[in-house]
Amino acid sequence: MGADTGARTTRLHIAADPAPELIERVCRLLRHRGAAVVELHVRATDPATTHLDVGLGAAGDVENLVRQLRRLADVRSVEVIA
């Protein structure tokens, strides 16, 4: 994961409530919106929060992706970090 292709990568940080289907929902939304996931890191810092750091290649309209990610069940926040 995380191979450097030389293309600009958009990085998102997502904080969410833990849920078994969380990663699937996020990846499905990104796939349906045409975003290329080039990197994905998932960690649980405590029992109440799951953090996803997502690197996107061809992301298209990032503002629209962020808006739609924020609407997903269990998602607390979405930040563009790069």
C-alpha positions in Angstrom: 0.0 0.0 0.0 1.0 3.6 -0.5 3.0 3.2 -3.7 4.2 6.5 -5.0 2.9 7.0 -8.5 4.0 10.6 -8.8 0.4 11.8 -9.0 -1.2 14.2 -6.5 -2.9 12.4 -3.7 -5.7 13.8 -1.6 -5.8 12.5 1.9 -8.9 12.3 4.1 -9.2 11.6 7.8 -12.5 10.1 8.9 -13.5 9.6 12.5 -16.5 7.3 13.1 -18.3 5.2 15.6 -17.1 1.5 15.3 -19.4 -0.6 13.1 -18.7 -3.8 11.3 -19.8 -2.4 8.0 -18.1 1.0 8.3 -15.1 0.3 6.0 -17.4 -1.3 3.4 -19.7 1.7 3.3 -16.9 4.2 3.0 -15.2 2.2 0.2 -18.5 1.6 -1.7 -19.2 5.4 -1.6 -15.7 6.2 -2.9 -16.0 3.6 -5.6 -19.4 4.7 -6.8 -18.1 8.3 -7.0 -15.1 7.3 -9.1 -12.4 8.0 -6.5 -9.3 5.8 -6.7 -8.3 4.6 -3.3 -4.5 4.3 -3.2 -4.0 4.0 0.5 -6.2 3.0 3.5 -5.2 2.9 7.1 -7.7 1.9 9.8 -7.1 2.1 13.6 -9.2 2.1 16.7 -7.7 4.5 19.3 -10.3 3.6 21.9 -13.5 1.4 22.0 -15.7 4.3 20.9 -13.8 5.7 17.8 -12.5 4.2 14.6 -10.2 6.4 12.5 -9.7 5.9 8.7 -7.0 7.7 6.8 -7.7 7.4 3.1 -5.4 8.4 0.2 -7.2 9.1 -3.0 -5.6 9.3 -6.5 -8.1 10.5 -9.0 -10.6 12.0 -6.6 -12.7 14.2 -8.8 -14.8 16.6 -6.7 -13.3 16.3 -3.2 -15.8 18.7 -1.6 -18.7 16.6 -2.8 -17.0 13.4 -1.6 -16.5 14.9 1.9 -20.1 16.1 2.0 -21.4 12.6 1.1 -19.0 10.8 3.5 -20.3 13.0 6.3 -23.9 11.8 5.6 -22.9 8.1 6.1 -24.3 6.4 9.2 -21.7 6.3 12.0 -19.4 8.9 10.5 -18.6 11.7 13.0 -16.2 13.9 11.0 -14.3 14.1 7.7 -11.3 16.3 7.2 -9.2 16.9 4.1 -5.6 16.8 5.4 -3.6 17.1 2.2 
